[in-house]
Amino acid sequence: MSVTAILINGIAIVALSIAFIKDKEKTIQSLKIAGKSFIRILPLVLVIILVIGLLLGFTPPDQISRFAGEQSGLWGVLLVGAVGALMHIPSLLAFPLAASLLENGAGVGVVAAFITTLTMVGIATLPLEIRELGKSIALLRNSISFVIAIIIALIMGAIL
Amino acid sequence: MSEQEKINKNMKEKQGIIRDLIILGVISIVTLTLLYIFPDKKEPVLSTSWNFFIEMMLILPAVMVMLGLFAVWVPKDIVVRYLGKTSGVKGIFLAIILGTLPTGPLYIAFPIASALLKKGAKISNIVVFLSAWACIKVPQEMVELQFLGVRFMLSRLSLTIIFVVIMGIFIEKVLGWKEVTENGC
């Protein structure tokens, strides 16, 4: 077990214990929500895990690094960033996917672009955002977020 | 929430589960077929999937427990209550903190942001809040830490906070100019 996994489980156990001492009822309610969310996300976890297996098993690393490696430069970042903006998957699942790409030759910048556009830009939810917040805010927020994601990706690619 | 809304929400959830199961079925069939055609790929594909599955299962229950705790202990109206009337540096700081706490996907945050807008909260606060909600969640950062490491996680987190604040202020200025020109001043 990695240090990170131990740390995360430790934090969860401490938080749960404090919650339990403070309010038993509320804690049981939280655990019910946790259980439900876990079961709810499980099918997609399995999907992502199979996709990662196939992706890494069938695509040779040099293929991945040609499209998304460091040398793919700005175009790689823009392309993968656009994919992230269009995709609509829970961000929790984006991290294992990103890690698998990184292990197999994708550049740091490209992976950062993918995660950042996936979380911050939502083409799929844009109609809803326009309805709730109006055209100007929604369109400005999404387009500037995309630009920001690309800038963050380029900086990350340069410093890491 | 009215009865009708509850029924709608339940139906949507059921549809979502069915959709996920269909996707899982399709991807399972694709995987089985591919592995049947290319038996030599069986080992690398299955061992990669298995390793990622283990890594995921080591942290996912803990992450879900954190999500559950936040969902029960941090009421959603806390955001509207605090962010509606705070401005300046304090407002932006509060927007980041409040954005990281509650849980759920971004589309849950839109109605909250809309309520803030109607209450007259600053646009910079609303934009920063939405962005923080989207990408600086505590449980989410834990998963990022697990899979991508501390250097990657911290650099992306700090860069995101810096640029999100700049974006919030910028959007507020742009909308401010627009209002001024539309009023003919």
Contacts between the chains, C-beta under 8 A, distances in Angstrom:
chain1	res1	chain2	res2	distance
A	1	B	58	6.2
A	2	B	58	7.7
A	2	B	146	7.2
A	4	B	59	7.7
A	4	B	142	8.0
A	4	B	145	5.3
A	4	B	146	4.7
A	4	B	150	8.0
A	5	B	55	7.7
A	5	B	58	4.3
A	5	B	59	5.4
A	5	B	146	6.2
A	8	B	59	5.0
A	8	B	62	5.0
A	8	B	63	7.0
A	8	B	142	4.8
A	8	B	145	7.5
A	8	B	146	6.6
A	9	B	58	7.6
A	9	B	59	7.2
A	9	B	62	4.6
A	11	B	62	7.4
A	11	B	66	7.5
A	11	B	142	7.7
A	12	B	61	7.8
A	12	B	62	3.6
A	12	B	63	7.6
A	12	B	65	4.7
A	12	B	66	5.6
A	13	B	62	7.8
A	15	B	65	7.4
A	15	B	66	6.5
A	15	B	69	5.8
A	16	B	65	5.9
A	16	B	69	7.0
A	19	B	69	5.6
A	19	B	73	7.2
A	26	B	72	5.2
A	26	B	73	6.8
A	27	B	69	7.7
A	27	B	72	7.9
A	29	B	68	8.0
A	29	B	72	5.2
A	30	B	65	7.4
A	30	B	68	3.8
A	30	B	69	4.7
A	30	B	71	6.8
A	30	B	72	4.4
A	30	B	73	7.4
A	31	B	65	7.0
A	31	B	68	6.1
A	32	B	68	7.5
A	33	B	67	7.3
A	33	B	68	4.0
A	33	B	71	5.2
A	33	B	72	6.7
A	34	B	61	7.6
A	34	B	64	4.2
A	34	B	65	4.8
A	34	B	67	6.4
A	34	B	68	3.3
A	34	B	69	7.9
A	35	B	64	7.6
A	35	B	68	7.9
A	37	B	64	5.1
A	37	B	67	5.8
A	37	B	68	6.9
A	38	B	60	6.6
A	38	B	61	6.4
A	38	B	64	4.5
A	40	B	17	7.0
A	41	B	60	7.6
A	41	B	64	7.8
A	43	B	17	7.5
A	43	B	20	4.1
A	43	B	21	5.5
A	43	B	23	7.3
A	43	B	24	4.6
A	44	B	20	5.5
A	44	B	23	7.6
A	44	B	24	7.8
A	45	B	53	7.8
A	45	B	56	5.9
A	45	B	60	7.1
A	46	B	24	5.7
A	46	B	53	7.9
A	47	B	20	7.5
A	47	B	23	5.5
A	47	B	24	5.3
A	47	B	27	5.2
A	48	B	52	8.0
A	49	B	49	4.8
A	49	B	52	5.1
A	49	B	53	5.0
A	49	B	56	7.0
A	50	B	27	5.0
A	50	B	28	6.9
A	50	B	31	5.1
A	50	B	49	5.9
A	51	B	27	6.7
A	52	B	48	6.3
A	52	B	49	6.5
A	52	B	52	5.3
A	53	B	31	7.3
A	53	B	45	4.3
A	53	B	46	6.6
A	53	B	48	4.6
A	53	B	49	3.3
A	53	B	52	7.5
A	54	B	30	7.6
A	54	B	31	6.2
A	54	B	34	6.6
A	54	B	45	6.0
A	56	B	44	7.1
A	56	B	45	7.6
A	56	B	48	4.8
A	57	B	41	4.9
A	57	B	44	4.5
A	57	B	45	3.5
A	57	B	48	6.2
A	58	B	34	7.2
A	58	B	38	7.8
A	58	B	41	6.4
A	58	B	45	7.5
A	90	B	105	7.0
A	91	B	135	7.4
A	91	B	137	7.8
A	91	B	140	5.6
A	92	B	60	7.9
A	92	B	63	6.9
A	92	B	139	7.6
A	92	B	140	6.3
A	92	B	143	5.3
A	95	B	143	4.7
A	95	B	144	5.2
A	95	B	146	7.3
A	95	B	147	4.2
A	95	B	148	6.3
A	96	B	52	5.3
A	96	B	55	7.1
A	96	B	56	6.1
A	96	B	143	8.0
A	96	B	147	5.4
A	98	B	147	6.9
A	98	B	148	6.4
A	99	B	147	3.9
A	99	B	148	5.7
A	100	B	48	7.5
A	100	B	52	6.7
A	102	B	148	7.0
A	108	B	152	7.0
A	111	B	148	7.5
A	112	B	152	7.5
A	112	B	156	5.6
A	115	B	144	7.5
A	115	B	156	7.1
A	116	B	135	6.8
A	116	B	156	7.0
A	116	B	160	6.8
A	119	B	106	7.8
A	119	B	134	4.9
A	119	B	135	3.9
A	119	B	140	7.8
A	120	B	131	6.1
A	120	B	134	5.0
A	120	B	135	5.4
A	122	B	106	5.8
A	122	B	107	7.6
A	122	B	134	7.9
A	125	B	106	6.2
A	125	B	107	4.8
A	125	B	110	7.7
A	128	B	107	5.5
A	128	B	110	5.9
A	129	B	107	7.7
A	129	B	110	5.5
A	132	B	110	4.0
A	132	B	111	5.9
A	132	B	113	6.7
A	132	B	114	4.1
A	133	B	110	6.5
A	133	B	113	5.9
A	133	B	114	5.9
A	133	B	117	6.4
A	133	B	126	7.7
A	134	B	117	7.9
A	136	B	175	5.9
A	136	B	178	6.9
A	137	B	117	7.8
A	137	B	123	6.9
A	137	B	126	7.5
A	137	B	127	7.2
A	137	B	171	6.8
A	137	B	175	7.1
A	140	B	171	5.0
A	140	B	174	6.5
A	140	B	175	7.6
A	141	B	127	5.8
A	141	B	130	6.8
A	141	B	131	7.7
A	141	B	167	7.5
A	141	B	171	6.5
A	144	B	167	5.0
A	144	B	170	6.9
A	144	B	171	6.8
A	145	B	131	6.9
A	145	B	167	7.0
A	148	B	160	8.0
A	148	B	163	4.4
A	148	B	164	7.3
A	148	B	167	6.0
A	151	B	163	6.7
A	152	B	156	6.7
A	152	B	159	4.6
A	152	B	160	6.3
A	152	B	163	6.3
A	155	B	159	6.0
A	156	B	152	7.6
A	156	B	155	5.8
A	156	B	156	6.3
A	156	B	159	6.9
A	159	B	155	6.5
A	160	B	151	6.3
A	160	B	152	6.5
A	160	B	155	6.4
